[in-house]
Amino acid sequence: MSLTYEDAGVNISEGERFVKLIKPTVKATFRPEVLTDIGSFGAMFSFNSSNYKSPVLVSSTDGVGTKLRIAFMMDRHDTVGIDLVAMNVNDIIVQGAEPLFFLDYFATSNLDAKKAAEVIKGIAAGCKEAGCALIGGETAEMPSFYADGEYDLAGFVVGVVDNDKIIDGTAIRIGDKIIGLASSGLHSNGYSLARKVFFEILGKGIDDNVGELGKTVGEALIEPTLIYVRAVKNILKEFQVNGIAHITGGGFHENIKRIIPNSCSAKLDLAGFEVPALFRYIKDAGKISGHEMLRTFNCGIGMILIVPDGDVEDVIHRAKAFDNDAYLIGEIVEKEGGDTVIIENVNWG
């Protein structure tokens, strides 16, 4: 009997079944500019530069990190794809770029077409929410490379912004106000620490109820990352926004300072914003300092906008119209000393 690829652990037939399963889901994300169907060697997107004076392409690539471990433990795979899209599109909208198209990389030891299709379902949902097309990807079946039943994800997005509308923080001025857009939970950062608290320190299981949170450990940790594209795009059409920061790995300190001019500091006063229960629970259970929390997690604020003083109320109102809770959390001040980000009066409840 001759040896086959399946004998070595790679099931070509399962791969073909996977493509058939995801084809309708993926095609539902297509924008008019998409020229190729699923299965082409390369995906083609007809970019209409006439819609822009001086178009600049903006790209980002990212993954989901150890949040995938939560999906494995719950055997729930329809939401991590949303996280994957969110981590990428949220990174380019901060520069004012509209997401155009998205590609994914899915790698596993042995392909389970049904499970993989659930992941793609989430990616497609995220793309539709962000208004970008899922135009291609790679599915890699790598026997013995990953643990059985597990997989890894990576994503890549391309967007566009007019050169004169790029947001890079250079327009930030002393007196500007800082608005925080609420997060939906941990989003996709800090999971190694969160898992240590829940599963090692507290010894909890994924299905254990946490009374203080009103849900199970898994439900609290699997909550998908918010996609801010629609709200931010709408705000940018109507209001001047001088700086935007996506609060991801590195928390408040590392992400906000990336956009603040050298002559300024971002002074945050969080007295009026109560840190959500999930973060307070992790802080108390893990005996984690406030400083460590703020440099590891988003602590309830997933995106910040820096706007002129006179537009604060209108911008907050507009964000809420897109179901994004928004709060005035600080201002830009003249820099004194070496601190670019100053955080005061954190309301830990």
HELIX and SHEET records of a PDB file:
HELIX    1   1 GLU A    6  ALA A    8  5                                   3    
HELIX    2   2 ILE A   12  LYS A   27  1                                  16    
HELIX    3   3 SER A   49  ASN A   51  5                                   3    
HELIX    4   4 LYS A   67  MET A   74  1                                   8    
HELIX    5   5 VAL A   80  ILE A   93  1                                  14    
HELIX    6   6 ALA A  113  ALA A  130  1                                  18    
HELIX    7   7 ASN A  163  LYS A  165  5                                   3    
HELIX    8   8 TYR A  191  ARG A  195  1                                   5    
HELIX    9   9 LYS A  196  ILE A  201  3                                   6    
HELIX   10  10 VAL A  217  ILE A  222  1                                   6    
HELIX   11  11 VAL A  229  GLU A  238  1                                  10    
HELIX   12  12 GLY A  251  ILE A  256  1                                   6    
HELIX   13  13 ALA A  277  GLY A  286  1                                  10    
HELIX   14  14 GLY A  290  THR A  296  1                                   7    
HELIX   15  15 ASP A  309  ASP A  311  5                                   3    
HELIX   16  16 VAL A  312  ALA A  321  1                                  10    
SHEET    1   A 4 PRO A  55  GLY A  63  0                                        
SHEET    2   A 4 TYR A 151  ASP A 162 -1                                        
SHEET    3   A 4 GLU A  98  THR A 108 -1                                        
SHEET    4   A 4 ALA A 133  GLU A 141  1                                        
SHEET    1   B 6 GLY A 243  HIS A 246  0                                        
SHEET    2   B 6 ILE A 301  VAL A 307 -1                                        
SHEET    3   B 6 LYS A 177  ALA A 182 -1                                        
SHEET    4   B 6 ALA A 326  GLU A 334 -1                                        
SHEET    5   B 6 CYS A 264  ASP A 269 -1                                        
SHEET    6   B 6 VAL A 341  GLU A 344  1                                        
SHEET    1   C 2 ASN A 209  VAL A 210  0                                        
SHEET    2   C 2 LYS A 215  THR A 216 -1                                        
END                                                                             
